[in-house]
Amino acid sequence: MKSFITRHPLIFSLLLTLALFVLAFVSRIILPESPVSNVADLPPEFKLPLSDQQRALYAIISFETLFRVVAALVAIVLLIQLGWWRQAGFNRPSRWRNLHLLWFPLLIGVLTFSGGVQASGPVFLASVLFGALVTAFAEEALYRGVIWQVLVCTGVMRAVFMTSLLYSALYFGVSVLVGPWPEAVVLTIPATCGAFMYAALRWRTASVWPAMLVHAVFGFAGAISTPGAVPYLVLLLAIASTLGFVGYGMFLLRNPRVRADGA
């Protein structure tokens, strides 16, 4: 496998992304979700407010959670087979660098809570945290871990762009399995911008763990926070989570001298 990766890094990355989409499709078949066009058509018992345990159950037993658990297992198997744990950025904290660069994304994560928190109880919070951690591990281990290690030999900037685009393609495909494609496009834009920043952080911090931490924070905050009450703050967060992330990623990799201060 290593010889094929060395000779065809981009083809391997494309095939892995395609295989992940197939796994998402199979997960959708295993745990199908039937959308309801009219709430009035629901049985009376489904119109009652959900308990904390019910909300947690719906959050855990979904095709998206199943897919990301399987994706995490795929990442672990690949890292073991290739022996790339350290090369993929799973290293000790003593080897991490430039952790002060996390201030911007973590600040945005804190501002996400400006409108308050929507959580029905500890069980639901635990289920959301589990989903955020599994998602962050699976996606970072695969795209800023395995695929990053495959493509970084082609150049840092090319690896940043390609890992972001491949991640964007998978994210769009999974989102289309959930709902209509216009909504999938809207969801994919900030995900792509975030992926660009995660890749830049992966390089500058010399580890995949900091990017994984930021990713988990955003996933958890987005699931339990309510929209901000102040319109300009909502607009600020929207811009920061799209163009702001791309701009910050470009700042982190702004010239060869700065890029040399990384992994």
Secondary structure, DSSP 4 states (H G I P E B T S, - for coil): -HHHHHH-HHHHHHHHHHHHHHHHHHHHHHS-----S-GGGS-GGGGSPPPHHHHHHHHHSSHHHHHHHHHHHHHHHHHHHHT-TTTTT---GGG---GGGGHHHHHHHHHGGGG-B----HHHHHHHHHHHHHHHHHHHHIIIIIHHHHHGGG-HHHHHHHHHHHHHHHHHHHHHHHS-HHHHHHHHHHHHHHHHHHHHHHHHTTSSHHHHHHHHHHHHHHHHB---SSHHHHHHHHHIIIIIHHHHHHHHTSSHHHHTS--
